[in-house]
Amino acid sequence: MPTPPAATQPPCWDPWLLQEDGSGQSDTYRLFYLSGSTDQDPWWQTSWICEAHSQDMCHWHHTGPVLEPLAGQGWESGRIFAGSAYQEENTRYLFYSAASKSEISKEAIGLATSTDGQHWHRFDKPLLLLADDCDVCTNTGIGYAGKCNWASHLHWRDPYILKAPATQKYYLFFCASLTGSALYQGGVGVATADHLAGPYRLLPPVAGPGVVAEELSSTSDSVSDSVADEPADASARWPFYHLERPQVIYFQGKYHLFFSCFKEFVNPLWLEEIGSDNVSDSTLYWYISDQITGPFEPAGPLPVVPGSEATGLYGTTFFPKTHRGNWQQADLSNEIEMSVLGWYSENYRLAVSQEFIAIWTQSGLKIAANPSVSRSIE
């Protein structure tokens, strides 16, 4: 029974993975994750992206930081944080989040590229930045709010890139706060481009409060002083203050959106309705759409991935075990198995060595401990 080595000394969090094309040789799994100085308030105010690589996803060679804050580059001078990676031909694309040292809660999305996986070239300007005059809205009138009502944090982060099989266009999903007066206004935005490097054109939000008309969450004209002052109908309320680490998977003709949210940032009225014991900090939420541009709606009355609440992980994402990720067209008469990545929020350690697996069949999706791999991290 193999035991995964320590990812590296904590603190580490928010891992994501790229399977590089070996061009006839063994493929390389390239792991990106965050590290920083967590003995600060807030603990996440300083961070950078580290890298490791592996041939088997069990034994990792850690090479240290690959993207760090740039003192002379205002918009990314304070912290560099989570994103996603993609390879096309011989170029690797690393999409990431960033914020300035002077205003750590004002976020932007950046891009770096590499032809060897070791040396990265950053774009000088943000790839996607919220403009002050942004007026892109859904047909229900919901758009991008800028700073959130709760903490005045400009959520504009955690980019996830996906190529649409039908149009061959690229779609960049990210977390944002949406318009409205409610405290729980976390949503997912999207931008599209013909080329991976952009330019990206902002589209209406794909998930969040009011994106679907029947989910409108508040009729108040102002922000409530407390949750108790919000409307009493919890079933008509969007649950999340913010969303983190979105992942969109195209599978069997539908788009599946997964994301995380610490329980303390989930609307307590919604928790009361669905049963607070049904979710935990590690719960992975699950929404579905027929279209890549949404709207994404709950996968069920309780839109969570079964088993996720028991892993102890946060920022959970999936990685297909089949070669090169060509699993979307798989026959659902068989089980589709995926590796599960995440981090243990109690001790800032990574789970990246297949400690957990996800099984997707016709009857549904669930996460379970991998019986062939020890989950202990020494």
N, C-alpha and C positions, 0 to 999 in steps of 0.2 A: 504494500500500500504506500504509494509515494506521498511524501509530506511536502507541501509547498514551502519554499524558503520564505523568510521574512522579505516583504517587498523591498524594504529598506527601513532605516530607522524612522519612526513616526516623528512629526506628523505628515501624513499623506492622505489625500482624499481625491474624489472625483476622477476615477480612471476612465479612459476610453481607448479603443483598440483599432489598429489598422493592420490588415493582412496584406503584406506586400507581395507582389507577383514575382516569383522566383525565376521566371522565364526559363522554365525547364528544369531548374534546380529546386532545392527545398525552399519553400516559402518562409519568409520571416514574419513573425508577429511583432509589431512595434507598439508598445504600450506607452501612452501618455498619461500623466497624472499630476496632481498639484502638490506642492509642498510650500511651507511658509513658516512664519513665526506666530504661533498661536497663543503666546502668553501676552496678548494685547487685548484691548477692548475697542471695537469688536475683534474677535479672534481671527477673522478672515481679512483684516485690512491690508495684510501683506501676503502676497503669494506669487508663485512662478510655476512654469510648466517644466516637469522633468520627463525623462524618457528611459525606457528599458526595452530590450529585445529578447526574443526567445524563438526556438525552433519547435517547441512542443507545448507551449503555454503552461508549463509546470516549473521550468527552471529559467530564471530571468537574470540577465546581465544588465545592471543599472549603470547608465552613463552620466547621470546627473542632470542639471538644468539645461534646457534647450532654448527656452524663451524666458527672459527676466524683464522686469520693469526697466524702462529707459528714462534716465533722469532728464534728458533734454527733449523728450517727446511727451508733451503735456498729457495727451489723452490716454497714454499707457505708461505713465511714470510712477504709478502707485502700486498697482497689482495687475497680474496677468492670471486669468483663470479659465474655467472649463470651456470646452468646445467639442470639435469632432475632426476627423481626418479622412482623406479620400486620396486614392491614387488613380491617375489617368496617364496611360503610357508610362513615361519614366519620371513624371513629376508628382511629388507628394504635395498635397494641399492641407495646411493646418489652419482650421478656423478656430478662433479663440475669442475670449472676452477680455476687456481691459477697462481700467479706470485710472484717473489721475491721482497723484499723491495729495493734491490740495482738496479734492472732492471725490472721496473713494466710493460714494454712492451714486455717482453719475457715470453710467456705463456705456460702452460702445463695443462694436464687434470688429475684429481685425482679421487679417489673413497673412500667413507666411507660406512660402513655397520652398521646396528643396528637390534637387535632382539626385542626391545621394543619401538622403535621410540623416545627414550629419550637419550640414551647413544650411542654415535657413535664411531666406531673404524676406524681410518684412515689407509690407506696403507702408508707405509713409503716412497715409491717411486712413481713417477707419473705412472698412469695407461697407459698413452699414451703420448709420448714425441717425438718431431721431432728430428730424428737423423741427424747428419751432413752429413752422407753418404746416405741419403734417395734417392732412385732412382726409386720409384714406379711411373709408368707413365700410362696414357691412351694409346690407340692405335694411337692417334694423337700426342703423344709425350709430353703431358702436365702432369706435376707432381707438387710436393709441393715445393714452392719457399723458405720457411723460411721467412725472413724479407721481408716486402712489399717494392715496389719501391717508394711509395709516402712518407712514414713517418718512414721507417725502423722499423716498428712494426711487431713482430712475432705473427701473428694471429693464435692461436691454442686453440680454446675455444668453449664454449657453447655446450657441449656434449648433444646429444639426443639419447636415447637408444630405440631400437625397436626389437622385436622378430619376425622373419619371419615365417609366418604360414606354409609354405611349407616345409622348411628345419629344423625348430626349432632352428636355429642358431640365435645368437644375432649380431645386427649391431649397431655400435656406430657412429653416424653422428656428425660432428663438423665443425666449421668455420676455414678456412685457406686461405692463399694467394697462388696463383698458379703461375707456371713459365711463363715467357714471359716478354716483355719489356714495356707493357702498364702500365699506372697508375691505371687503373681499372682492378684489378686482383683478386678480392674477389671470393672465391669459397667454396664448401662444400666437405669435405673429408669423408671417411668412413673406419672403421676397423671392423673386424669380430672376433667372438670367439664362442667356443662351450659352454662356461659357462659364467655367468654374470660377475664373478670376473676376467675373462680373463684366460690366456693371450690373448691379442688382436693382430691380424695380420693386418697390414696396407694394404689397397687396393687402387687402383687408384682413383683420385677424381671423384665425381659423377656429379658435376655441376660447371660451371665457364667458363672463357674465353678459347676457343679452345677445350673444352671437346668434343663438337660435331664439326666435321671438318668445317662445313659451318659457324660456329660462330667465327672462328679465327678473332681476333680483331686488330692485328697490324702486320705489316711487317717491322717495324722499328727495327734497331739493338741496339738502346739505348733508355733510358727513355726520353720522351719529356720534355722540360722545361715548357711547358704550354699545356693546353687542345687544344688550337688552332693549335698547331703543330701536333696533331694526324691526322690520315687519315680522309678524309672528309666523307666517307661512314658510316653514323651513324647506318644504318641498319645492318651492319656487325660487330658491336661493342658490347662487353659485358658491361652492364650498371653500375656495382657496384664496388666501391673501396673495400668494405668489406661487408660481410653478417653477420647478427646477429640473435640469437635465432631461429635456424632452428627447424622445426618440420616435421616429415615424417609420414603420415597417409596412411595405406593400406585400400582402399575402393573400393568395386566393381571391384576387379581384377587389380587395378592400384595403384601405389605409388604416393602420392601427397606431394610435398615439399613446405613448406611455410617458409618465412623468412622476416625479416625487414631490412631496411637501411634508415637512416636519409637522407632527400632529398639533403642536402649539399654534400653527398658522392655518389650521383648518377650522372653518366656521363651527362653533360649538352647537349652534342650532341644527346644522346638518348632521353633526355627530349624534345629537340626541335622537334625530329621526332614524338614522340607519343603525344606531347602536355603537356607542363609543368603543366598546370592546372589540369591534370588528376591524378596527384599524390600529396601526402603531406607527412609530416614526419610520419604519422600514417598508410600510405599505407602498406598493407600486400601483398607480392609478392607470386606468385603461379606457380610452375613448376611441370611437370608430367613425369612419366616413367613407362614402362611396367615391368621393372626389379628393384629390390631393390638396385642393384649396379649401376643404371643409364644406360646411361646418362639421366639426367633430362632436359626436353625441355620446353619452355614457354607454359603455358596452353592456350594461345591465342595470338592474335596480341598485346593486352595489358594484360600482365600476372599478373593481380592483382585481389584480392578478392573484388567484388563490395561492397561498403559501408564502407570498412575499412578506406578509406581516410577521412571519416567524424567523426570518433570516438574520435580523440584526443589522442588515445593510442599509445604506442610504445611497441615493443617486444610482439606483439599479438600472443597468442596461443589458441588452442581449447581444450575443455574438453567435452566428450560426456555425455549427461544426462542419457543415458540408463545404467542399472545396470552393474557394473564391466567393462564397456567399450566394451561390446560385441555387438558393433554396426556395425562392418564391414560387417556382413552378412545380414544387414537389407534390407527389401524390399523397393526399391526406389519408389514404387507406393505411399508410404507415405512420409511425411516430416521427415527428420532426424534433430533433434535439438541439438545444442551444446552450452555450455557456452563459453564465450569469456573472457580470462584473459589478462591483460596488465597493463601498468602504464602510468599516465599522466606526460609527460616529462616537462610540464611547471611548475609543483609544486611538483614533486617526490611523488605522491600519487598513491596507487594501485587501480585497478578496478578488484575486485575478488569476488564480491557478485552478479554475474549474472546481472550486469547492462546492458550488451549487450548479444545478442544471435546470433548464426549463424544457418541458415536454409539451408539444402542441399537437393535438389530434383533432378529429372531427368533433369530439365531445367537449373540447375546450383547451385551455392553457393553464399550466400550473408550474410552480417553482418548488424544487425539493433539494435536499442535501444530496450531493453526489456520493454514493456509497463507496466508490473506488478511490476517493481522495480524502485525506485527513484535512479537517478544517482548522487544526491547531496551527498557530503561527508563533514560532519561537523567537 
